[in-house]
């Protein structure tokens, strides 16, 4: 396998993690012993620097806060504080802030602590004077309210820990630690709160992190340890700080699925994938949270001798370049990696602003060459859709302003203009060309079909069943995707999905609560139990086949649709637990230059239900002018909506200046529809505002009785002339069955094959042994390049026989052997423990 930049950045530093935390000075108090604040001059200097750095991150510095770019941010901080001071004045009995009754609602308690932090922040910020700045009376009031909350609603361990575990182990601790630091709080209040925070780490061990706990992983672990670093600084507890750093630094290690540490699957993988909650593709939510937190740690450690951060910075650069950048298209985070956060009203542009803030800060700690590359990417991503006032730190705003104003920094993407990235460790693909990006969501027995939790993402059933998102260049993606896409498009008709025609119910509709509650059952269904996770919140599929090969900028992905693990395990589940059976389909996506080819075979249902495959679903504003026209299989012109056997179809939104074409590679009657839909955003998330959204929905779907097949090409930015040109046969379907799916593109001299079953599969001069994904291409210099991947992630080797050609190796990844026979050349690819990664070779002959 070639040594890519990804592997250099991900693997090399991992060996240094055990030594990244510097040894404690001889005078340090052992961890667990009681430290006296300020007892050691050395430790006091270190912890004082940590606290000063922390305050600077959130409140800004005198230098940053004098900059005109920060003025709006500071005004917003002040206004937020005044809002909550007013709400405090209007509070009723049992409230700290009006409208947030306490005692049974953990979100309200967490929000109360957050608002105290927001008030404290306004009193500590440097810069332009205000009546809040340095206001000792307000600071004393915050201290008093911290005591009141602890005495009445937090300190009693027997009454706390209701609701979501996250509130008690992470959320409240985050707000309290920062508030205590901002206010230089009394030692006794710090000690009181830290003792309670330790006691609430109930998924930990002895009031500390437990790396064997399923709760203390990935982004959650980074949050907990960041909080404990702050607590150590507040206590002047050197050992607590170093222990927290050592625990946090474990998240920098690349996950090796064949050698899991502490049984943890959460974290970053060699192919750039990020997983949280054991099996959820989560770069765009928990992944950016982890990124934010570890960069915060780097900034907090600045000027101290607690750790060596150089290698850690390189790891984070790898996350950005190989994990985040491919998922960002024109400043928008793709939908396929957001878990339940896909249902929130925050946009993909908001997600990217969080990532950009981390990159802006990281660039200050990177090596000069790396820093220059990161800054060029910041400037490339600095579109009008990015609002720097959403950054957490005023210092980050000034850094961002300096980068964007510097004429010497030339904007540059971290992504090649043409690329195809297979995040096989999390069952995702992102394929991009100038003019568009295509993001695909798969699932398997390894990766969840979706994530639902806490009333978020209420109708998620098919989001991991081959759903895809085709982003067109220059479009405001909030008008095409985001929360309004899920709100107005039927959950059974997301683009790319094959679903049975049936009506499903949300978890609250089924059980009257946001989860299935049955603690008396042997599987112990409680709000945070493992059974709840497995069968309700983020169930995996039951198919092993999900993955594919990449060859340079071209990609192939294959997938066998399955029911989820709850349906498979229904005999183990309680009688009132509702399970759903999925439809059947075997699918491939071949991602090329001008088109993405989709093949589907075996479409049907074992229960003989009708099955619908959604070829596409596009949003348009109610007043947008849409044009839909095409040509029937018999050559006659066609337009409008209805059922037809089309050769091609073009959808154009003339108002938005976008277009998309569909070329059908085999006869299939499809249904074209246009309807206006109005729904509330609350239908997909219980805490969304009850805001009605009205959209025109263009839909293109296929429904037929019995077992059927589909073959079509998605052609972004298509013209009619472009679609007519496919008549000349440059794109051919070589096979489309549940055994093998393959295409040939004569213009690219490329063949792409997915094989799904055991045995030998013959495709146009190739014989592929067993399940595999193969791409071959004849290059301009008359060499042939071949890439192979194991989509089952279980095969030791894959054999590809090239008929009638004697191939000689020009370049090859390790693990490829060549055997010549009288009939041709046998290529054997050693795929053992590659977790779906492609092996690539180039041959002459």
N, C-alpha and C positions, 0 to 999 in steps of 0.2 A: 504494500500500500504506500502511495506517495506520502511524503512527510509534508503535509499542508501547514499553512500558518495556523489553522485552527488547532491542530494537534500540538504544535509547538507552544502555543499560548495556554492550552488547557492542561497538558500533561507535565511539561517540564517543571513548573513551579510547585506541583503537588507534593513532590518529595521534600520541598523546603518547608512545608506547613508545620511540621513538628518543631522546627527551630525558629519559626517566624516571630514568636513571642520571646523577647529577651529575658534572660534570667533576672529574678528579683535581686535587689541589693541585699547584702548580708543582714542589714538592719530591718528588713521588711517583716511585718507581723504575719505569721502563718495564716493561710486561709481558714476562716472559721473562728479565729480568735477575735477578740474585741479590739478594734483600733480606736485610738484617741485622736480626734481631728486635730491636725497640725502638730502631732507629736514628733514627726521627723522632718527636718528641714528639706532633705532630699525628696521625700515623698510629698511634702507639702508643695514643693515647686512643681512636681509632676502633676499632681492632682489639680493644683491651681491652674496650670496650663490647660488641662483637659476641660475644666469648667469654663475658662475664658474662651476656649475654642468653641465650646457648645453654645454659649451665649452669642458669640459672634455669628455662628451659623444661622440661628433663628432670629436674632434681633438686629443683625447687621453690625457693622463697625462704624466709627466716626467717619472714616474715609468713604466707605461705600454709601452711607446714608446721606452724604452731601451731594451725591451725583443726581442730576436731573432725571435720569432714567428710573430712579428708585422712588421718586416723589409719589407716584400713584400707589405703589405698594405700601408705603408708610401711611398714606391717607386711609387705605383700606384696613390696615392693622388698627389704626385709631378708631375708625368707624365701627369695626367689629367689637372692640372693647366697649365702646359706648353703648352699643346695642345690648350687650349682656349686662352691663352695669344697670341699665334701665330695667332689664328683665329681672335682675336681682331685687331691685327696689319694689317691683310689683309682685314678688313671689308670695304665694299663700302658704298656709300651714302645710308641712310635708313637702315643700319645694325649696330649692335654692334659687332656681330661676323660674319665672312664670311660665306655665305650660309644660313643665317637666316634673310631674309628681314622682316622688321617690318611694322606695320600699319594696316594689315588686318588679320594676322594669330596669333590667341591667343596661339597656341602651340609654335610658334617661340618666342613670348614675354616671355612665361613661361620658355622656354629653356634658353633664354638670362639671366634671373634672376638666374636660376639654375647654369649656368656656372660662373657667378660672385661669387656665393656662393662657388663653387668648387675652384676658385682661392683664395678667402679669407681663406678658410680652410687650404690650403697649407702654407699660411703665418703665421698661428697661431699654427700649430702643434708643440708640443715639440719633443724632441728626436734628432736623428742624424742631424747634421747641413746640411743646403742646402742654395743655393742662394735665395730661396724663403722665408725661415724662417725669420720672423720678418722684412721683406723687406718693409720699410715704403713707398717707392715710389710706389710699387705695391698696397699696401693698400690704398694709396691716390688715385691711379688710379681707384680702385674699387669704392671708395666713389664718385669720380667724375662721374663715369658711372651710379651709382645709381641715382644721381641727373639728369643726362641727360635722363635716361629712364623715370623718373617721369615727367620731364618737357615736354617731347616730345611724350610719348606713354602710360603713365599710369595715370597721375594726373588729366587729363581732364575727368570728369565723363560723360560728354555728348558724348565723343568719345569712351569710354571704354565699357566693358561688352559685347563685341561681341563674337560669338562662344560659347564655353562651359562654363556654369556657374561655374563649378568646378575650372577653371583656375583663376577666379576673386575672388572667395570667399575662396578658399583653396590653390591652387597651388602656385600662386605668393606670397601670404602671408607667406607660409611656407619657401620659399627660402629667402625672404626679412628679416624676423624676425631673422633667424639664421645668415645671413650675417651681419646685424647690431650688433648682439651680439658678433660675432667673431671680429669685427673691433672696438669695443668700440666707436661706431659712435657718431657724434656730436648730442647734444640734439635737435637742430632744425630740423635735418634730420629725427631723430626718430619721432618727433611730426608730421612732414609733412607726413611721410609714414603711421603712425598709423591712422591719420585722413582719409587718402584715403582708407586704408584697412577697416576701419569702414564703410565708405560710400559704399564700394563695397559689404558689407553684405546685399544685396538687398532682399534676402529671409529671412532675420532676422527681427528684430524690433528695430528701433531707433539706428542703428549701432551696434547691439549686437545680441547674439544668440536668436532665437525664438524656444522654445521647441515644439511649435505647428506647426512649418513649416515642410513640408514633406522632405525638403532638409537638415534639421538640425537633423539628426538621426544617430544612430549607428556609423559606422566608420567615416562618414563625420562629425558628431558632435564631435567625439574625435579629429579629425584633427583641426577643427575650434577652439575648446577650448584650445588645446595645443598651437596653434598659439597665442591665446589671453593671455595665461599664460606668454609666452615669451614677448609679447608686454607690459604686466603689469610690468614685471621685468625691461624692458628697460626704461619705464616711471617712475619707482619707484612708481607704482600705486597699492597699497596694495589691494584696493577694487576690481580693475579689476581682479587681480589674484584670489581672493577668489570667486568672482562671476563665473569666468571661471572654477574653480575647482568644484564648486557646480553643474554647468551645466554638466561638464564632468562626474561627479560621477553618473549621472543618467543612464549612459550606463552600470553600474555595476549591475543594478537591473534586475533580471530575468524577461523576458517577460511573463506576464500572459495573454493568449489570451482571457480570459473571463473578464478581467479587465484592458484593455489597458490604459496606461497613455499617455495623449496627442494624443491619436489615433495611437500610434506608434507600428508597428509590427516588426520593425528592432531591432535585438539584439539576445542575447542568451536565449534559452528556457530550461526548466527543463530537457529535454531529451538530452541536449547537442547540439541541432540544433542551427545554426546561420543563420539568414535571414537578407538580405539587399535589398534595393529597394522594400520594402513592401512584396515581395513574391518570392525572388530568394534565393535558397540554396547557401550560399556564404562563408562558412568557409575558403576555400582555397585561397581566394583573399581578399575581404573586411574584412573577419574575422581575417586573419593574420595581416592586416593593423591596425585593432583596437587593437589587442594584442600588436603589436609593439608600438603603440602610448601610451597606458595606462602604459606599462612598462617603457616607456620613462618618463612619468609623475612621476612614483614612483621614478625613479633615479633622476629626476630634483628636487624633493622635499627633497631629502636626506639631513639631517642636518638642516632642517628648521622646523618651528613650524606651517606651514600652514594647515596641515591635519594629521589625524590619518590613516596611510596606512596599518596597520596590517590586518584589516578585508578585505580591498580591495585586498591585496595580496592573501588571501584565496579564494576570488572569482575567481581571475585569475588562481589560481591553479586548480580550478574546471573546468574552460574552457579548460585548457591543458589536464587534465586527462580524462575528459568525452567528450569533444568536438573535440579536435585535435588528441589525440593519436589514437583513433579508426580509424581515416581516413588516418593514415600514415602506409604504409607497406614497411618495409625494406628501410626506408629513402625516400620514394616516397609519395607525396600527391596524393590521388586518384582524378580522373578526375571529379567525380560527384558533386563537391562542388566549382567549379571554375567560374561559370557564363561565361561571354564572354571571360574571361582570358584563357579559355581552348584553344583558338586559337593562343595564343602568343607563341613565341619561347622559353621563359623561361621554364625550365623543372620542373617536380614534385620534383626533388631533390633540385632545386633552391628554391622552395616554402618552403620546409622543413628546409632549412638553415635559413630562416627568422624566422621560429618558434623556432628553436633551439637557435638562438641568444637571443630571448626573455626569453626562459627557463633558459639559462645560467645566465642571469642578475637577473631574478626573484629569483633564488635559493639563491642569496646573501641576500634577504630580507625575506625569508620564515623561519618558525620555523625549528629548527634543524632536526626533523624527516622528515618533508616535504622536506626540502632542500636536505637531503640525497637521498630521493626517486627521486627527480627531477634530481639530478646529475647522478644517476645510469641510468636514461633514456637518458640523454644527451650522456653518454658514449655508451649506447646501440645503439643510433642512429648515432654515429660518425663513419660512414662508409667511404670508400674512395670516395664515390659520394658526400660527404659533403665538401664544400670548405669554411673554416673559413675566408679566405680573402674576401669573399663576405659579411661578417658582416659589419654593418655600423660603429660600434665603435671599435677602437683599444683596448679599455679596455675589451670589450666582447671577443676579440680574446685571450687575456691573460687569462681570466677566463676559457675559453674553453680549452686552452692548459693545464692549471693546473688540470682541471677535467680529461682530457684524459690521463694525465701522472701519475695520482695518483693511485698506485697499490691497495690502500685500497678501492677504488670505484669499485665495481663489476657491470658490465653492466647488466641492467635489464629492460625489457619492462614494460610499464605501463599497457599494455593490457594482459589479460590472453592468454595463448597459444591457447585456443579454446574459441571463443566468437561470439555472434551474436547480433549486435547492431541495433536497429530500431530507426532511427532519424525521427520519424513519423511527427514531427512538420515541417520538411522540405522535407518530402517524399523521404527519402533516407534510404538505408540499407547498412551495411558493415558487412560481415561475414568472419571470419578468422579461419584458422587451420594451424598447422605446414605444410608448403609447398605451401600455397596459400592464397589469399584473394579475395573475391568477393564483388564488389560494384555495387549497383543497383540504378538507377535514375528513380523516378516516378514523376507524376504531378497530379494536381487536381484543383478544383475550388479555392483552397487556395494557391497553389504553382505553379509557372510559369513552362511552358514547356521548356523554354530555356531563355537565354538572348542574344540579339543582341544589339549593340550600336556602333556608331561612326566608322562604317566600320569594326568592330571586330565581329568575329564569323558569317560570312556571310551566312553560310548554316546550321542553327541550328535546323531545323524544328522538328526533332525526338529525340533530345538529352534527353528529359524528358519523352519519351514514352516507358519506360521499357528497355532503353539501359543499358547494363551491361558491366563490365570490370572485367576480370578474370586474376589476377596477379599471376604469378608463381614464386616461391621462387628461388633466385639465379640468376634471369634474369636481365639484364640491361633494365630497363623499358623504357628508351628512344628508344630502338629498338622495343618495343612492343606497346607502346601507345604514349602519348604526341602529339605534333603538327603534327608529321608525320602520326599518325593514322588518324586524321581528314583530313589531306591533301590527303592521298591516298585511304582511304576507302570511298566508296560512301556514301553520307549523308542519302540515303534511305536504306542503308544496314549495319548500325552500329549493332554490336552484340546485339541481343535481340529485335530488332525493327520490328514491323509489319507496312508496309507502302504501300499505293496505288502505282501502277505503273504509274507514271506521272512525268513531268518535272516542277519543281518550279523555280522561279527567285528570285535572291537576292534583297534586298531593293534598292541598287544603280541601279541595272538593271531595276527595275520596275519604279523608280521615278527620276533617274538621280542625286539624292543626297543621303547622308547617312541616311535620314529620310523622312517621308511623310510630305510634306509642304502644308498646306491648312488652314491658319489662319482665313480665312473668313467663314469657315464652323462652324455651331453651336458648334461642338465638339472642335474647336480651336486647330488644329494640328500645333504646332510649335515644334522646336527642343527639348524643355524641358517640354512640356505640359503634363498634366496628361493623355490625350487621346493618345499621342505618347507612353507613358509608357505602357498603358493598352493594346493597339492594335498592336504596332510595336515592342517595345523594349523587353518587357518581359510579353507576354500574358499568363494568366493562362488557365487551361483546364476548362471543364464544368462538369466533373465527381465529385461526392462527395466521391465515394468509392476509397480510396487509403490508405493502411496501413496494419498492421498485428501484430501478437503476437510474443513474444519471451519467451521461456522456457529454462532458463539456457543458455547453449551454442547453442541452436537450435532456428531457426527463420522461420516464415512464413510471406509472404507478398502477398497481393492481390490488383488487380487494374483493373478498367474498362476503356478501352481506349475511348477517346472522341476527338472531334474537339476543337479548341481553342475558346476563348471568341469572337474573331473577327468574326469567322464564325457564331457563335450564334447571334451576334448583327449586322449582315450584313445589315439589313434593316435600321439601324440607321446611317450607314457609308456612306461617299460620293460615288458616282457612280464609280469613277475611283480607289477606294481603293480595292485592290485585296485580296480576302480571299481564303482559301483552306479548303476543307473538308477532314477529316481524315478517315482512314479505321476503321473497328470495330474489337474489340477483348476483351475477358475477360481473364485475366492471373493471375497465381499464381506462386510464387517461394518458394519452401520448401528447406531450407538451413540446411544441415545435417553435417555429419562428412566427409565422403569420396566423397560426391556428392552434387550438387545443382539440385533439380528436378524442371523442368519448365513445367507447364500445360497451354495450351491456347485453348480456345473454342470460337465458334462464329466468327471465323476469316472470314472476308468477307467485302463487301462494299455495301452500299445502292444504289450507283450509278452503280453497276455492273462492276466496274473496276477490273482488275486483282490486286491481293494483294500478296505481298511477305513478308514472315517472315524470318528474318536473325537469324539463330541459332548461328552462330559465324562468326567472321572475324578476322584473325590473320595475323600479319605482319612478314615478314622474309626478310633478306638482299638478294639481287639478287643472290649471290653465295652460299647461305645456301642450304644444302642438306635436302630435305623434303621427308618424307615417309608417305604415306596415304594408309591405308589398313583397311579392315573390313570384315564383314560377312553379307550376304543378309538374308532376312527373311526366305528364304527356306534353309538356312544353308550353301550355297555355299560361297566360298571365293570371295572377291572383292577388287579391288585396283584402284588407280588413280582418275580420275575425271569423271563427268557425272551424269545421273539421276539413282536413285536406291531406292528400298524399303529395307532399311538397318535395320539389328538388332543392329549392333554396328559399330562404326568407330573410328579409332585411327589416330590422326594427331601427327607427331613427327618431330621436327626440330633437326636433329642429330647434326648439327653444333653448335646450341645453347644449346643442351642437355636439351630440354624441350619436354613435350608431354601432350596431352589432349585427353580424350576420350569422346565419345557421345554414350549413350545407349538409344535406341528408345523403349519406353514403349507401343506404339501402332503402328499399320501399318501406314506408311506415306512415300510417295515418296519424296525424298529430292534430291537436286542438290549440288554436290561437285564441286568446281571450284578452279583452280590455274591460276592466271594471273599476269603478270608483269605490274605495273602501274608507270608512271612518271608524276608528277604534280608539279607545283610551290606552295610553301607555301603561296604565295600571294592569292591563290584562296579562302582561308578561312579568310584572314584578309588583308585589303588594305595596311596597313603599314608594313606588314611582308616583309623581303627581298625577292627579286625574285629568290629564290633558288630552283632549281629543286630537287625533291626527287624521288628516284626509289626504289620500294619495290616489293617483291612477296606478293600477297594477297591470302591467303587461305580463301575460303568462303564456308559456309554450309548453305543452305537456303531451304525454302519450298514455293511452289506456286501451287495453285490449284483453279479451278473454284468453285463458289458457297461457301457455308458455310463449313468450315473445322475445324479440331481440331489437336492439336499437344501435344505429351507428351514425354519428353526426360529427361535424366540426363546428366549434365555436370560432368565429372569425371577428376579432375586435376591430372596430373602426372600419368596418367593411363598406365598400362601395358596391353598386350593382355590377360594375364591370369586374371587380374582384371576384364576386360570387359566381358570375358566369364563367370565369376562367377555369373553375374546377371541373367543368364539363370535359376538359381535355385529358382528364385522367391522371394528373400528377399525384393524386392522393388515392391510394387503393386500400381496401380492406382485404387482407390476406386470409384472415380467419376470425370468426366471431362466435365462439361457443363457450360452454362452461369448462371445456378442456384447455382451449388455447384462444388467445385474442392477439391479432397482429395486424400491422399496417406497413405499407411502403410509401415513402414520399420520394418520387423520382427526382424532383428538383433538388432535394438535399442529398440524394443517393443514400437514404437512411431506411433501415428496417428496425422496427421495434416490436418486441414479442413479450407477452406475459403468458406463462404456462401455469396451470393450476392443479394438475393432477399427476400422479405417478405415471411412469412410462415414458416412451420416446415420442417427441412431438416434432413433426416435419413441417418446416416453414421455409419455402423458397431458398433452398441451398443450405439450410441450417437444420440440425437435429438437436433438440434441447432435451436433456434428461431430467424429468421430474419437475416439480414446481420451481419456477425461476422467473426472473425479469432480465431481459437481454436487449441491448441496443447495439446495432452495428452501423458503421458509416464508412463509405468510401471517400477518402480525402482527396483534395486537389492534387497532391503529390503521388496519387495512386496507391498510397498505403491504406490499410483498413484498421479502424479503431473499433474495439469491442468493449462494452461494459456489462458486467453481470452482478446481480444482487440476489440475495435470498430473502424473499418477502415473508417466509415462514419463520425466519431467524432460528431454525432448528437443524438445518442441513450442514453436514461436514464439508462436502464438496458438491459442485455443480459441473456437469460436463456439457460442453457445447461442441458438436461435430460440424465442421465446415466441409461440405461435400465438394470434391473435385478440385481443391486448392491446397497447395503446399505452402504453408505460411511460415515466415521467418520473423522472429521477434525483433522489433526495432526498439521498443521500450515497454516495460511492464511493471506493474505493482508486484511486490513479493506475494507469493502464494499462487502463482499461475504457472502451470506446466504445459508443455507442448509435446504432443506425440504425433508423429507422422505415420500414416498408413497408406496402402495402395489406393484407398478410396478418398483420401483427403487428410484433414488435420483435426485431431481431437485436442480441445483446450479444456483443461481441468482447473477450476477456480476453487481454491480452498476458502470456504466461507465460514468455517467454524469460528464462533465467538466474535463475528464482525458486527453483530446486531444490525444487520440490514445494510451495512455500508457497501458501496460499489467497489469492485475490483476492475481496473481498466488496463488494457494493453493495446499497443499499436503494432501491426504486422505488415511486412511486405510480402508480395507473392499472390 
